[in-house]
Amino acid sequence: MSTSEFPEYFIPRREGEKAMRRLERMLRIVLAPTKADPYFRRGTPHYEEVTRVLGASARWTLDESVRQISRRWLKVDRFVPDADGWPQVTAAHDGTLVTESVRVRIPRDSWLARGYSHRRHRKGLPSIG
């Protein structure tokens, strides 16, 4: 076998990369939040991107409490720390934690800013949830 011949199953790197980007784009569309359920779910590409955007403050965020309100902003429910740096407990001391809703700006390099749409009623796409 000469070195100029490739096996049948050989896929050039560039074609493989294009296929992966195409697959990732399709997953973003299928797993995107809907109007009925606008929150980002764990295990989706949106959730991973939000944790990247939030950075270290993602630890203070309630699970599945982040939603995108526009092309440039996320709405996040966070725990409120007390003077010692621990999450505050409500005044009734019933075990619930105090939260606040804050807006977080999406950086320009994030694909969330480019792929935003409240319209998820496109024909043929199932709703997730």
KARA-V88068 format. One record per residue. N is the residue number from 0. RES is the residue in three letters. SS is DSSP state (@ for helix, = for strand, . for the rest). NEAR is the number of other ideal C-beta (glycine too) atoms within 8 Angstrom. Layout:
n=N res=RES ss=SS near=NEAR
n=N res=RES ss=SS near=NEAR
//
This chain:
n=0 res=MET ss=. near=3
n=1 res=SER ss=. near=4
n=2 res=THR ss=. near=4
n=3 res=SER ss=. near=3
n=4 res=GLU ss=. near=6
n=5 res=PHE ss=. near=4
n=6 res=PRO ss=. near=5
n=7 res=GLU ss=. near=4
n=8 res=TYR ss=. near=4
n=9 res=PHE ss=. near=6
n=10 res=ILE ss=. near=7
n=11 res=PRO ss=. near=6
n=12 res=ARG ss=@ near=6
n=13 res=ARG ss=@ near=6
n=14 res=GLU ss=@ near=8
n=15 res=GLY ss=@ near=9
n=16 res=GLU ss=@ near=8
n=17 res=LYS ss=@ near=8
n=18 res=ALA ss=@ near=9
n=19 res=MET ss=@ near=8
n=20 res=ARG ss=@ near=8
n=21 res=ARG ss=@ near=8
n=22 res=LEU ss=@ near=8
n=23 res=GLU ss=@ near=9
n=24 res=ARG ss=@ near=8
n=25 res=MET ss=@ near=8
n=26 res=LEU ss=@ near=10
n=27 res=ARG ss=@ near=12
n=28 res=ILE ss=@ near=8
n=29 res=VAL ss=@ near=9
n=30 res=LEU ss=. near=10
n=31 res=ALA ss=. near=11
n=32 res=PRO ss=. near=12
n=33 res=THR ss=. near=10
n=34 res=LYS ss=. near=7
n=35 res=ALA ss=. near=6
n=36 res=ASP ss=. near=8
n=37 res=PRO ss=. near=8
n=38 res=TYR ss== near=9
n=39 res=PHE ss=. near=11
n=40 res=ARG ss=. near=12
n=41 res=ARG ss=. near=6
n=42 res=GLY ss=. near=4
n=43 res=THR ss=. near=10
n=44 res=PRO ss=@ near=9
n=45 res=HIS ss=@ near=13
n=46 res=TYR ss=@ near=13
n=47 res=GLU ss=@ near=8
n=48 res=GLU ss=@ near=11
n=49 res=VAL ss=@ near=13
n=50 res=THR ss=@ near=8
n=51 res=ARG ss=@ near=8
n=52 res=VAL ss=@ near=12
n=53 res=LEU ss=@ near=12
n=54 res=GLY ss=@ near=6
n=55 res=ALA ss=@ near=5
n=56 res=SER ss=@ near=8
n=57 res=ALA ss=@ near=9
n=58 res=ARG ss=@ near=5
n=59 res=TRP ss=@ near=8
n=60 res=THR ss== near=13
n=61 res=LEU ss=. near=8
n=62 res=ASP ss=. near=5
n=63 res=GLU ss=. near=9
n=64 res=SER ss=. near=9
n=65 res=VAL ss=. near=14
n=66 res=ARG ss== near=10
n=67 res=GLN ss== near=13
n=68 res=ILE ss=. near=7
n=69 res=SER ss=. near=6
n=70 res=ARG ss=. near=6
n=71 res=ARG ss=. near=6
n=72 res=TRP ss== near=11
n=73 res=LEU ss== near=14
n=74 res=LYS ss== near=12
n=75 res=VAL ss== near=12
n=76 res=ASP ss== near=10
n=77 res=ARG ss== near=12
n=78 res=PHE ss== near=11
n=79 res=VAL ss=. near=10
n=80 res=PRO ss== near=9
n=81 res=ASP ss=. near=8
n=82 res=ALA ss=. near=3
n=83 res=ASP ss=. near=5
n=84 res=GLY ss=. near=5
n=85 res=TRP ss=. near=6
n=86 res=PRO ss== near=10
n=87 res=GLN ss=. near=10
n=88 res=VAL ss== near=8
n=89 res=THR ss=. near=9
n=90 res=ALA ss=. near=3
n=91 res=ALA ss=. near=5
n=92 res=HIS ss=. near=6
n=93 res=ASP ss=. near=5
n=94 res=GLY ss=. near=4
n=95 res=THR ss=. near=7
n=96 res=LEU ss== near=9
n=97 res=VAL ss=. near=10
n=98 res=THR ss== near=9
n=99 res=GLU ss== near=7
n=100 res=SER ss== near=7
n=101 res=VAL ss== near=7
n=102 res=ARG ss== near=8
n=103 res=VAL ss== near=10
n=104 res=ARG ss== near=7
n=105 res=ILE ss=. near=13
n=106 res=PRO ss=. near=7
n=107 res=ARG ss=. near=5
n=108 res=ASP ss=. near=3
n=109 res=SER ss=. near=11
n=110 res=TRP ss=@ near=7
n=111 res=LEU ss=@ near=13
n=112 res=ALA ss=@ near=11
n=113 res=ARG ss=@ near=6
n=114 res=GLY ss=. near=8
n=115 res=TYR ss=. near=9
n=116 res=SER ss=. near=6
n=117 res=HIS ss=. near=5
n=118 res=ARG ss=. near=6
n=119 res=ARG ss=. near=11
n=120 res=HIS ss=. near=4
n=121 res=ARG ss=. near=6
n=122 res=LYS ss=. near=3
n=123 res=GLY ss=. near=3
n=124 res=LEU ss=. near=8
n=125 res=PRO ss=. near=4
n=126 res=SER ss=. near=8
n=127 res=ILE ss=. near=10
n=128 res=GLY ss=. near=6
//
